[in-house]
């Protein structure tokens, strides 16, 4: 921007697309692309915040879920069916807490206090 006498001249640039792309990349950095559950990096940040709250006297809980015989679903019905099962299992936890996909058939959940 420059000042020329009594006038100010400048330029504007719409950065909406750039901001959206950055937000999407940030989401991908912290989440599993299939289930949209938190990945290791995302859950570590979530647990760090939870531990800070715990130090202030707020409750914290972590649950570990294991889908028995999940490999059998993939083997019998294919990975598309297995992916649907994972999405449904993780989807049931999301409203109340942060979910992390730990492996093919395992998730971790760090529920938020009410």
N, CA, C and O atoms as a GROMACS GRO file, in nm:
protein
  456
    1UNK      N    1   0.085  -0.116   0.000
    1UNK     CA    2   0.000   0.000   0.000
    1UNK      C    3   0.090   0.123   0.000
    1UNK      O    4   0.194   0.124   0.066
    2UNK      N    5   0.051   0.223  -0.072
    2UNK     CA    6   0.130   0.346  -0.073
    2UNK      C    7   0.038   0.467  -0.066
    2UNK      O    8  -0.079   0.460  -0.103
    3UNK      N    9   0.091   0.574  -0.021
    3UNK     CA   10   0.016   0.699  -0.008
    3UNK      C   11   0.066   0.796  -0.114
    3UNK      O   12   0.185   0.823  -0.124
    4UNK      N   13  -0.028   0.848  -0.193
    4UNK     CA   14   0.007   0.943  -0.299
    4UNK      C   15  -0.075   1.070  -0.276
    4UNK      O   16  -0.191   1.078  -0.316
    5UNK      N   17  -0.014   1.164  -0.211
    5UNK     CA   18  -0.087   1.288  -0.181
    5UNK      C   19  -0.198   1.261  -0.083
    5UNK      O   20  -0.174   1.213   0.028
    6UNK      N   21  -0.322   1.291  -0.122
    6UNK     CA   22  -0.438   1.268  -0.037
    6UNK      C   23  -0.505   1.135  -0.066
    6UNK      O   24  -0.612   1.107  -0.012
    7UNK      N   25  -0.445   1.052  -0.149
    7UNK     CA   26  -0.507   0.925  -0.188
    7UNK      C   27  -0.424   0.808  -0.134
    7UNK      O   28  -0.302   0.817  -0.121
    8UNK      N   29  -0.493   0.700  -0.105
    8UNK     CA   30  -0.428   0.576  -0.065
    8UNK      C   31  -0.458   0.472  -0.172
    8UNK      O   32  -0.573   0.452  -0.210
    9UNK      N   33  -0.353   0.408  -0.220
    9UNK     CA   34  -0.369   0.305  -0.321
    9UNK      C   35  -0.327   0.171  -0.262
    9UNK      O   36  -0.236   0.164  -0.180
   10UNK      N   37  -0.394   0.066  -0.303
   10UNK     CA   38  -0.359  -0.066  -0.256
   10UNK      C   39  -0.427  -0.173  -0.340
   10UNK      O   40  -0.498  -0.143  -0.435
   11UNK      N   41  -0.404  -0.298  -0.303
   11UNK     CA   42  -0.467  -0.409  -0.374
   11UNK      C   43  -0.529  -0.503  -0.272
   11UNK      O   44  -0.484  -0.511  -0.157
   12UNK      N   45  -0.630  -0.573  -0.313
   12UNK     CA   46  -0.695  -0.675  -0.232
   12UNK      C   47  -0.684  -0.809  -0.304
   12UNK      O   48  -0.684  -0.815  -0.427
   13UNK      N   49  -0.674  -0.913  -0.226
   13UNK     CA   50  -0.665  -1.046  -0.285
   13UNK      C   51  -0.754  -1.140  -0.204
   13UNK      O   52  -0.743  -1.144  -0.081
   14UNK      N   53  -0.840  -1.214  -0.271
   14UNK     CA   54  -0.927  -1.312  -0.204
   14UNK      C   55  -0.844  -1.437  -0.174
   14UNK      O   56  -0.795  -1.503  -0.266
   15UNK      N   57  -0.828  -1.467  -0.046
   15UNK     CA   58  -0.749  -1.583  -0.006
   15UNK      C   59  -0.837  -1.696   0.048
   15UNK      O   60  -0.787  -1.787   0.115
   16UNK      N   61  -0.966  -1.691   0.019
   16UNK     CA   62  -1.060  -1.792   0.069
   16UNK      C   63  -1.016  -1.933   0.031
   16UNK      O   64  -1.012  -2.022   0.117
   17UNK      N   65  -0.983  -1.955  -0.095
   17UNK     CA   66  -0.943  -2.090  -0.140
   17UNK      C   67  -0.815  -2.135  -0.070
   17UNK      O   68  -0.802  -2.252  -0.034
   18UNK      N   69  -0.722  -2.044  -0.051
   18UNK     CA   70  -0.597  -2.078   0.017
   18UNK      C   71  -0.623  -2.117   0.162
   18UNK      O   72  -0.564  -2.213   0.212
   19UNK      N   73  -0.710  -2.045   0.230
   19UNK     CA   74  -0.743  -2.075   0.370
   19UNK      C   75  -0.814  -2.210   0.380
   19UNK      O   76  -0.784  -2.290   0.468
   20UNK      N   77  -0.908  -2.234   0.289
   20UNK     CA   78  -0.979  -2.363   0.289
   20UNK      C   79  -0.883  -2.479   0.264
   20UNK      O   80  -0.894  -2.582   0.329
   21UNK      N   81  -0.791  -2.462   0.171
   21UNK     CA   82  -0.693  -2.567   0.142
   21UNK      C   83  -0.605  -2.593   0.264
   21UNK      O   84  -0.574  -2.708   0.295
   22UNK      N   85  -0.565  -2.487   0.332
   22UNK     CA   86  -0.483  -2.502   0.453
   22UNK      C   87  -0.562  -2.577   0.562
   22UNK      O   88  -0.507  -2.665   0.628
   23UNK      N   89  -0.689  -2.541   0.581
   23UNK     CA   90  -0.771  -2.608   0.681
   23UNK      C   91  -0.789  -2.756   0.647
   23UNK      O   92  -0.787  -2.841   0.736
   24UNK      N   93  -0.805  -2.787   0.519
   24UNK     CA   94  -0.820  -2.926   0.476
   24UNK      C   95  -0.691  -3.004   0.502
   24UNK      O   96  -0.695  -3.118   0.550
   25UNK      N   97  -0.578  -2.945   0.471
   25UNK     CA   98  -0.449  -3.012   0.497
   25UNK      C   99  -0.428  -3.032   0.647
   25UNK      O  100  -0.376  -3.136   0.689
   26UNK      N  101  -0.469  -2.935   0.728
   26UNK     CA  102  -0.458  -2.949   0.873
   26UNK      C  103  -0.545  -3.065   0.921
   26UNK      O  104  -0.503  -3.143   1.006
   27UNK      N  105  -0.666  -3.077   0.867
   27UNK     CA  106  -0.756  -3.187   0.902
   27UNK      C  107  -0.691  -3.320   0.866
   27UNK      O  108  -0.692  -3.414   0.946
   28UNK      N  109  -0.635  -3.330   0.745
   28UNK     CA  110  -0.572  -3.454   0.701
   28UNK      C  111  -0.450  -3.489   0.786
   28UNK      O  112  -0.419  -3.606   0.805
   29UNK      N  113  -0.382  -3.388   0.838
   29UNK     CA  114  -0.265  -3.412   0.922
   29UNK      C  115  -0.304  -3.474   1.056
   29UNK      O  116  -0.223  -3.543   1.118
   30UNK      N  117  -0.427  -3.451   1.102
   30UNK     CA  118  -0.470  -3.496   1.235
   30UNK      C  119  -0.573  -3.608   1.232
   30UNK      O  120  -0.612  -3.656   1.338
   31UNK      N  121  -0.618  -3.652   1.114
   31UNK     CA  122  -0.728  -3.748   1.105
   31UNK      C  123  -0.699  -3.862   1.009
   31UNK      O  124  -0.624  -3.846   0.912
   32UNK      N  125  -0.759  -3.978   1.036
   32UNK     CA  126  -0.755  -4.092   0.947
   32UNK      C  127  -0.843  -4.061   0.826
   32UNK      O  128  -0.959  -4.023   0.845
   33UNK      N  129  -0.793  -4.076   0.704
   33UNK     CA  130  -0.872  -4.037   0.588
   33UNK      C  131  -1.000  -4.121   0.568
   33UNK      O  132  -1.097  -4.072   0.510
   34UNK      N  133  -1.000  -4.245   0.613
   34UNK     CA  134  -1.118  -4.331   0.594
   34UNK      C  135  -1.229  -4.297   0.693
   34UNK      O  136  -1.341  -4.266   0.653
   35UNK      N  137  -1.197  -4.304   0.822
   35UNK     CA  138  -1.301  -4.290   0.924
   35UNK      C  139  -1.319  -4.147   0.972
   35UNK      O  140  -1.418  -4.116   1.039
   36UNK      N  141  -1.225  -4.062   0.938
   36UNK     CA  142  -1.223  -3.923   0.987
   36UNK      C  143  -1.194  -3.918   1.138
   36UNK      O  144  -1.206  -3.812   1.200
   37UNK      N  145  -1.158  -4.031   1.195
   37UNK     CA  146  -1.119  -4.036   1.336
   37UNK      C  147  -0.979  -3.976   1.350
   37UNK      O  148  -0.903  -3.971   1.254
   38UNK      N  149  -0.946  -3.930   1.469
   38UNK     CA  150  -0.813  -3.874   1.494
   38UNK      C  151  -0.705  -3.978   1.468
   38UNK      O  152  -0.723  -4.096   1.500
   39UNK      N  153  -0.594  -3.936   1.411
   39UNK     CA  154  -0.478  -4.024   1.397
   39UNK      C  155  -0.390  -4.004   1.521
   39UNK      O  156  -0.430  -3.937   1.616
   40UNK      N  157  -0.273  -4.061   1.520
   40UNK     CA  158  -0.186  -4.055   1.638
   40UNK      C  159  -0.155  -3.910   1.678
   40UNK      O  160  -0.163  -3.875   1.795
   41UNK      N  161  -0.122  -3.829   1.581
   41UNK     CA  162  -0.090  -3.688   1.610
   41UNK      C  163  -0.210  -3.616   1.671
   41UNK      O  164  -0.196  -3.540   1.767
   42UNK      N  165  -0.327  -3.639   1.613
   42UNK     CA  166  -0.447  -3.574   1.662
   42UNK      C  167  -0.485  -3.617   1.802
   42UNK      O  168  -0.525  -3.536   1.885
   43UNK      N  169  -0.473  -3.749   1.829
   43UNK     CA  170  -0.512  -3.797   1.961
   43UNK      C  171  -0.409  -3.754   2.067
   43UNK      O  172  -0.446  -3.730   2.182
   44UNK      N  173  -0.283  -3.744   2.030
   44UNK     CA  174  -0.184  -3.696   2.127
   44UNK      C  175  -0.215  -3.552   2.168
   44UNK      O  176  -0.203  -3.518   2.286
   45UNK      N  177  -0.254  -3.470   2.073
   45UNK     CA  178  -0.293  -3.333   2.106
   45UNK      C  179  -0.419  -3.331   2.193
   45UNK      O  180  -0.428  -3.254   2.288
   46UNK      N  181  -0.515  -3.416   2.159
   46UNK     CA  182  -0.640  -3.424   2.236
   46UNK      C  183  -0.613  -3.471   2.379
   46UNK      O  184  -0.666  -3.415   2.475
   47UNK      N  185  -0.531  -3.575   2.394
   47UNK     CA  186  -0.498  -3.624   2.527
   47UNK      C  187  -0.417  -3.522   2.607
   47UNK      O  188  -0.432  -3.512   2.729
   48UNK      N  189  -0.332  -3.448   2.539
   48UNK     CA  190  -0.256  -3.344   2.607
   48UNK      C  191  -0.351  -3.240   2.667
   48UNK      O  192  -0.334  -3.197   2.781
   49UNK      N  193  -0.451  -3.199   2.588
   49UNK     CA  194  -0.552  -3.105   2.639
   49UNK      C  195  -0.631  -3.168   2.753
   49UNK      O  196  -0.661  -3.101   2.852
   50UNK      N  197  -0.664  -3.298   2.739
   50UNK     CA  198  -0.736  -3.368   2.844
   50UNK      C  199  -0.656  -3.377   2.972
   50UNK      O  200  -0.712  -3.363   3.081
   51UNK      N  201  -0.526  -3.400   2.961
   51UNK     CA  202  -0.441  -3.406   3.081
   51UNK      C  203  -0.429  -3.270   3.149
   51UNK      O  204  -0.423  -3.261   3.271
   52UNK      N  205  -0.427  -3.164   3.069
   52UNK     CA  206  -0.428  -3.029   3.127
   52UNK      C  207  -0.556  -3.006   3.205
   52UNK      O  208  -0.554  -2.951   3.314
   53UNK      N  209  -0.669  -3.049   3.147
   53UNK     CA  210  -0.798  -3.036   3.217
   53UNK      C  211  -0.798  -3.121   3.344
   53UNK      O  212  -0.851  -3.080   3.447
   54UNK      N  213  -0.739  -3.240   3.337
   54UNK     CA  214  -0.732  -3.329   3.453
   54UNK      C  215  -0.655  -3.262   3.567
   54UNK      O  216  -0.694  -3.273   3.684
   55UNK      N  217  -0.548  -3.193   3.533
   55UNK     CA  218  -0.470  -3.122   3.636
   55UNK      C  219  -0.552  -3.012   3.703
   55UNK      O  220  -0.524  -2.973   3.817
   56UNK      N  221  -0.653  -2.962   3.632
   56UNK     CA  222  -0.741  -2.859   3.688
   56UNK      C  223  -0.863  -2.920   3.757
   56UNK      O  224  -0.956  -2.848   3.794
   57UNK      N  225  -0.862  -3.053   3.774
   57UNK     CA  226  -0.970  -3.120   3.844
   57UNK      C  227  -1.085  -3.168   3.758
   57UNK      O  228  -1.186  -3.213   3.812
   58UNK      N  229  -1.073  -3.160   3.626
   58UNK     CA  230  -1.178  -3.206   3.536
   58UNK      C  231  -1.158  -3.356   3.507
   58UNK      O  232  -1.044  -3.403   3.506
   59UNK      N  233  -1.266  -3.431   3.484
   59UNK     CA  234  -1.253  -3.575   3.459
   59UNK      C  235  -1.195  -3.605   3.321
   59UNK      O  236  -1.208  -3.526   3.228
   60UNK      N  237  -1.132  -3.721   3.310
   60UNK     CA  238  -1.079  -3.770   3.183
   60UNK      C  239  -1.094  -3.921   3.180
   60UNK      O  240  -1.067  -3.988   3.280
   61UNK      N  241  -1.138  -3.976   3.068
   61UNK     CA  242  -1.148  -4.121   3.051
   61UNK      C  243  -1.098  -4.156   2.911
   61UNK      O  244  -1.115  -4.078   2.817
   62UNK      N  245  -1.037  -4.272   2.899
   62UNK     CA  246  -0.991  -4.322   2.770
   62UNK      C  247  -1.042  -4.465   2.757
   62UNK      O  248  -1.023  -4.546   2.848
   63UNK      N  249  -1.106  -4.498   2.645
   63UNK     CA  250  -1.156  -4.632   2.619
   63UNK      C  251  -1.081  -4.692   2.500
   63UNK      O  252  -1.045  -4.620   2.407
   64UNK      N  253  -1.057  -4.820   2.505
   64UNK     CA  254  -0.989  -4.893   2.397
   64UNK      C  255  -1.088  -4.995   2.342
   64UNK      O  256  -1.133  -5.083   2.416
   65UNK      N  257  -1.122  -4.985   2.216
   65UNK     CA  258  -1.219  -5.075   2.154
   65UNK      C  259  -1.149  -5.169   2.058
   65UNK      O  260  -1.062  -5.128   1.982
   66UNK      N  261  -1.188  -5.296   2.062
   66UNK     CA  262  -1.134  -5.395   1.970
   66UNK      C  263  -1.251  -5.468   1.905
   66UNK      O  264  -1.334  -5.527   1.975
   67UNK      N  265  -1.259  -5.464   1.774
   67UNK     CA  266  -1.367  -5.532   1.703
   67UNK      C  267  -1.325  -5.678   1.680
   67UNK      O  268  -1.240  -5.706   1.595
   68UNK      N  269  -1.385  -5.768   1.756
   68UNK     CA  270  -1.351  -5.910   1.744
   68UNK      C  271  -1.380  -5.962   1.604
   68UNK      O  272  -1.482  -5.930   1.544
   69UNK      N  273  -1.289  -6.042   1.554
   69UNK     CA  274  -1.302  -6.108   1.424
   69UNK      C  275  -1.320  -6.010   1.307
   69UNK      O  276  -1.383  -6.044   1.207
   70UNK      N  277  -1.266  -5.892   1.321
   70UNK     CA  278  -1.279  -5.792   1.214
   70UNK      C  279  -1.212  -5.840   1.086
   70UNK      O  280  -1.263  -5.817   0.977
   71UNK      N  281  -1.098  -5.907   1.099
   71UNK     CA  282  -1.028  -5.957   0.980
   71UNK      C  283  -1.118  -6.050   0.900
   71UNK      O  284  -1.110  -6.054   0.777
   72UNK      N  285  -1.203  -6.126   0.970
   72UNK     CA  286  -1.295  -6.216   0.902
   72UNK      C  287  -1.393  -6.139   0.813
   72UNK      O  288  -1.427  -6.185   0.704
   73UNK      N  289  -1.439  -6.022   0.859
   73UNK     CA  290  -1.528  -5.939   0.777
   73UNK      C  291  -1.457  -5.898   0.648
   73UNK      O  292  -1.513  -5.909   0.539
   74UNK      N  293  -1.333  -5.851   0.661
   74UNK     CA  294  -1.255  -5.814   0.542
   74UNK      C  295  -1.235  -5.934   0.449
   74UNK      O  296  -1.248  -5.922   0.327
   75UNK      N  297  -1.202  -6.050   0.508
   75UNK     CA  298  -1.175  -6.168   0.428
   75UNK      C  299  -1.300  -6.219   0.356
   75UNK      O  300  -1.293  -6.258   0.239
   76UNK      N  301  -1.413  -6.220   0.424
   76UNK     CA  302  -1.536  -6.275   0.366
   76UNK      C  303  -1.609  -6.177   0.274
   76UNK      O  304  -1.661  -6.216   0.170
   77UNK      N  305  -1.613  -6.049   0.314
   77UNK     CA  306  -1.697  -5.952   0.243
   77UNK      C  307  -1.619  -5.843   0.171
   77UNK      O  308  -1.677  -5.763   0.098
   78UNK      N  309  -1.488  -5.839   0.191
   78UNK     CA  310  -1.404  -5.741   0.123
   78UNK      C  311  -1.380  -5.616   0.206
   78UNK      O  312  -1.447  -5.592   0.307
   79UNK      N  313  -1.283  -5.540   0.162
   79UNK     CA  314  -1.242  -5.421   0.237
   79UNK      C  315  -1.346  -5.310   0.237
   79UNK      O  316  -1.350  -5.229   0.329
   80UNK      N  317  -1.430  -5.306   0.134
   80UNK     CA  318  -1.535  -5.204   0.131
   80UNK      C  319  -1.631  -5.226   0.247
   80UNK      O  320  -1.670  -5.131   0.315
   81UNK      N  321  -1.668  -5.352   0.271
   81UNK     CA  322  -1.756  -5.384   0.384
   81UNK      C  323  -1.683  -5.357   0.516
   81UNK      O  324  -1.742  -5.303   0.610
   82UNK      N  325  -1.556  -5.394   0.523
   82UNK     CA  326  -1.478  -5.367   0.644
   82UNK      C  327  -1.468  -5.219   0.674
   82UNK      O  328  -1.478  -5.176   0.789
   83UNK      N  329  -1.446  -5.139   0.569
   83UNK     CA  330  -1.441  -4.994   0.585
   83UNK      C  331  -1.573  -4.940   0.638
   83UNK      O  332  -1.574  -4.851   0.724
   84UNK      N  333  -1.684  -4.993   0.587
   84UNK     CA  334  -1.816  -4.949   0.634
   84UNK      C  335  -1.836  -4.982   0.782
   84UNK      O  336  -1.894  -4.903   0.856
   85UNK      N  337  -1.789  -5.099   0.825
   85UNK     CA  338  -1.800  -5.136   0.966
   85UNK      C  339  -1.717  -5.041   1.052
   85UNK      O  340  -1.764  -4.996   1.157
   86UNK      N  341  -1.596  -5.010   1.009
   86UNK     CA  342  -1.512  -4.916   1.086
   86UNK      C  343  -1.576  -4.778   1.095
   86UNK      O  344  -1.576  -4.716   1.202
   87UNK      N  345  -1.632  -4.731   0.984
   87UNK     CA  346  -1.696  -4.600   0.985
   87UNK      C  347  -1.816  -4.599   1.078
   87UNK      O  348  -1.838  -4.502   1.151
   88UNK      N  349  -1.892  -4.706   1.078
   88UNK     CA  350  -2.008  -4.713   1.166
   88UNK      C  351  -1.965  -4.723   1.313
   88UNK      O  352  -2.024  -4.658   1.399
   89UNK      N  353  -1.864  -4.803   1.341
   89UNK     CA  354  -1.816  -4.817   1.480
   89UNK      C  355  -1.761  -4.685   1.531
   89UNK      O  356  -1.791  -4.645   1.644
   90UNK      N  357  -1.681  -4.617   1.452
   90UNK     CA  358  -1.624  -4.489   1.494
   90UNK      C  359  -1.731  -4.381   1.500
   90UNK      O  360  -1.726  -4.295   1.588
   91UNK      N  361  -1.826  -4.384   1.409
   91UNK     CA  362  -1.930  -4.283   1.406
   91UNK      C  363  -2.015  -4.282   1.531
   91UNK      O  364  -2.066  -4.177   1.570
   92UNK      N  365  -2.032  -4.397   1.594
   92UNK     CA  366  -2.112  -4.403   1.716
   92UNK      C  367  -2.045  -4.336   1.835
   92UNK      O  368  -2.112  -4.305   1.933
   93UNK      N  369  -1.916  -4.312   1.827
   93UNK     CA  370  -1.843  -4.252   1.940
   93UNK      C  371  -1.823  -4.102   1.925
   93UNK      O  372  -1.805  -4.032   2.025
   94UNK      N  373  -1.824  -4.051   1.805
   94UNK     CA  374  -1.782  -3.913   1.780
   94UNK      C  375  -1.857  -3.804   1.855
   94UNK      O  376  -1.794  -3.709   1.900
   95UNK      N  377  -1.988  -3.813   1.872
   95UNK     CA  378  -2.055  -3.698   1.935
   95UNK      C  379  -2.006  -3.667   2.076
   95UNK      O  380  -2.015  -3.552   2.119
   96UNK      N  381  -1.956  -3.765   2.148
   96UNK     CA  382  -1.916  -3.742   2.286
   96UNK      C  383  -1.766  -3.741   2.308
   96UNK      O  384  -1.722  -3.718   2.420
   97UNK      N  385  -1.686  -3.765   2.207
   97UNK     CA  386  -1.544  -3.767   2.234
   97UNK      C  387  -1.459  -3.776   2.109
   97UNK      O  388  -1.510  -3.780   1.996
   98UNK      N  389  -1.331  -3.778   2.131
   98UNK     CA  390  -1.235  -3.787   2.022
   98UNK      C  391  -1.200  -3.933   2.000
   98UNK      O  392  -1.167  -4.004   2.095
   99UNK      N  393  -1.209  -3.978   1.876
   99UNK     CA  394  -1.184  -4.118   1.843
   99UNK      C  395  -1.057  -4.127   1.760
   99UNK      O  396  -1.035  -4.046   1.670
  100UNK      N  397  -0.976  -4.226   1.790
  100UNK     CA  398  -0.855  -4.251   1.711
  100UNK      C  399  -0.859  -4.391   1.657
  100UNK      O  400  -0.887  -4.486   1.730
  101UNK      N  401  -0.831  -4.404   1.529
  101UNK     CA  402  -0.816  -4.537   1.469
  101UNK      C  403  -0.675  -4.584   1.501
  101UNK      O  404  -0.578  -4.523   1.457
  102UNK      N  405  -0.665  -4.692   1.577
  102UNK     CA  406  -0.536  -4.741   1.625
  102UNK      C  407  -0.474  -4.841   1.530
  102UNK      O  408  -0.352  -4.850   1.520
  103UNK      N  409  -0.556  -4.916   1.460
  103UNK     CA  410  -0.508  -5.016   1.367
  103UNK      C  411  -0.625  -5.062   1.284
  103UNK      O  412  -0.729  -4.997   1.284
  104UNK      N  413  -0.611  -5.172   1.214
  104UNK     CA  414  -0.718  -5.220   1.130
  104UNK      C  415  -0.849  -5.242   1.203
  104UNK      O  416  -0.956  -5.211   1.149
  105UNK      N  417  -0.843  -5.295   1.326
  105UNK     CA  418  -0.966  -5.328   1.397
  105UNK      C  419  -0.974  -5.264   1.535
  105UNK      O  420  -1.056  -5.305   1.617
  106UNK      N  421  -0.890  -5.166   1.562
  106UNK     CA  422  -0.887  -5.109   1.695
  106UNK      C  423  -0.904  -4.958   1.690
  106UNK      O  424  -0.853  -4.891   1.600
  107UNK      N  425  -0.978  -4.906   1.787
  107UNK     CA  426  -0.991  -4.762   1.801
  107UNK      C  427  -0.972  -4.726   1.947
  107UNK      O  428  -0.990  -4.810   2.035
  108UNK      N  429  -0.938  -4.603   1.971
  108UNK     CA  430  -0.931  -4.550   2.106
  108UNK      C  431  -1.024  -4.432   2.114
  108UNK      O  432  -1.042  -4.358   2.017
  109UNK      N  433  -1.083  -4.414   2.230
  109UNK     CA  434  -1.178  -4.304   2.248
  109UNK      C  435  -1.142  -4.231   2.375
  109UNK      O  436  -1.124  -4.292   2.480
  110UNK      N  437  -1.133  -4.100   2.364
  110UNK     CA  438  -1.109  -4.015   2.481
  110UNK      C  439  -1.235  -3.929   2.498
  110UNK      O  440  -1.244  -3.820   2.441
  111UNK      N  441  -1.332  -3.976   2.577
  111UNK     CA  442  -1.457  -3.902   2.589
  111UNK      C  443  -1.436  -3.765   2.652
  111UNK      O  444  -1.348  -3.746   2.737
  112UNK      N  445  -1.518  -3.670   2.610
  112UNK     CA  446  -1.517  -3.538   2.669
  112UNK      C  447  -1.611  -3.536   2.788
  112UNK      O  448  -1.714  -3.603   2.787
  113UNK      N  449  -1.575  -3.461   2.888
  113UNK     CA  450  -1.661  -3.447   3.005
  113UNK      C  451  -1.787  -3.371   2.968
  113UNK      O  452  -1.782  -3.281   2.885
  114UNK      N  453  -1.902  -3.407   3.029
  114UNK     CA  454  -2.026  -3.333   2.996
  114UNK      C  455  -2.019  -3.189   3.039
  114UNK      O  456  -2.115  -3.114   3.019
   0.00000   0.00000   0.00000
